[in-house]
Amino acid sequence: MIYNIFYTIIIVIALISCHEQRDNGINSEDIYKAEDILYQHPDSALAILEQIPISEISNKADKATWALLVTQAKYKLYINQTDSLINVAYNYFINIIKN
C-alpha cells in the first residue's frame, strides 16, 4: 500500500513538473515558489503553503497541487497526517491520467 502511494506521488510530481505555469494570481505564484524549495527547505515550503487559504484558490489544478505539496512537506518533516489531503491530489491527477 505504501509503495502504491509512493509511486503515485512520483508520477504526480512528474506531471506537475511538465505542466505550464499558469498565472492565476498571487496564490499560484506562492504555490510554485513552495514547490521550488520543497526538497531543500520543507519547513519553509510548508510555511508558505499554510499561508494560502485553500478557499481562495480558484483553480482545481492549483488546489490539487497545493494538497500534494502540503502532504509532501509534512511527510518530509515527519508530521503525522491523515489521507484526506493526498486523496484530493490523487483524485484530481488520476482523473487527468484516465482522460
C-alpha positions in Angstrom: 0.0 0.0 0.0 2.7 2.5 0.9 4.6 1.7 -2.3 1.4 2.5 -4.3 1.2 5.9 -2.6 4.9 6.5 -3.1 4.7 5.7 -6.9 1.6 7.8 -7.3 3.3 10.7 -5.7 6.3 10.3 -8.0 4.0 10.2 -11.1 2.1 13.3 -9.9 5.4 15.1 -9.3 6.4 14.3 -12.9 3.1 15.6 -14.2 3.4 18.8 -12.2 6.9 19.4 -13.4 5.8 19.1 -17.0 2.9 21.5 -16.9 3.0 25.1 -17.8 3.0 27.6 -15.0 -0.3 29.4 -15.0 -0.8 32.9 -13.8 -3.9 32.7 -11.7 -2.9 35.3 -9.2 -0.7 35.5 -6.2 -1.7 32.1 -4.8 -0.4 30.2 -7.8 2.9 32.1 -7.6 3.3 31.1 -4.0 2.4 27.5 -4.7 5.1 27.3 -7.4 7.6 29.1 -5.1 6.9 26.5 -2.4 7.3 23.7 -5.0 10.7 25.0 -5.9 12.1 25.0 -2.4 10.3 21.9 -1.1 13.2 19.4 -1.3 15.8 21.7 0.2 13.6 23.5 2.8 10.4 21.6 3.5 9.8 23.7 6.6 9.8 27.0 4.6 7.7 25.4 1.9 5.1 24.3 4.4 5.1 27.8 5.9 4.4 29.4 2.5 1.7 26.8 1.8 -0.1 27.2 5.1 -0.4 31.0 4.5 -2.5 30.3 1.4 -6.2 29.8 2.3 -7.4 26.8 0.3 -10.8 28.6 -0.1 -9.0 31.4 -2.1 -7.5 29.0 -4.7 -9.9 29.1 -7.6 -8.2 26.6 -10.0 -8.8 22.9 -9.3 -5.3 22.0 -10.5 -3.8 24.5 -8.1 -5.9 23.1 -5.3 -4.6 19.6 -6.1 -1.0 20.8 -6.3 -1.4 22.7 -3.0 -2.7 19.5 -1.4 0.1 17.4 -2.8 2.8 19.8 -1.7 1.4 20.2 1.8 1.4 16.4 2.1 5.0 16.1 0.8 6.2 18.9 3.1 4.6 17.3 6.2 5.9 13.9 5.2 9.5 15.3 4.9 9.1 16.9 8.3 7.7 13.7 9.9 4.4 15.4 10.8 1.6 12.9 11.2 -1.4 13.4 8.9 -4.5 11.8 7.5 -5.0 10.7 3.9 -7.5 13.4 3.2 -5.1 15.9 1.5 -3.3 13.3 -0.6 -6.7 11.9 -1.6 -7.7 15.4 -3.0 -4.5 15.4 -5.1 -4.7 11.8 -6.1 -8.4 12.0 -7.2 -7.6 15.1 -9.4 -4.5 13.8 -11.0 -5.8 10.2 -11.6 -8.7 11.7 -13.5 -6.3 13.6 -15.7 -4.4 10.4 -16.4 -7.6 8.5 -17.2 -8.8 11.1 -19.6 
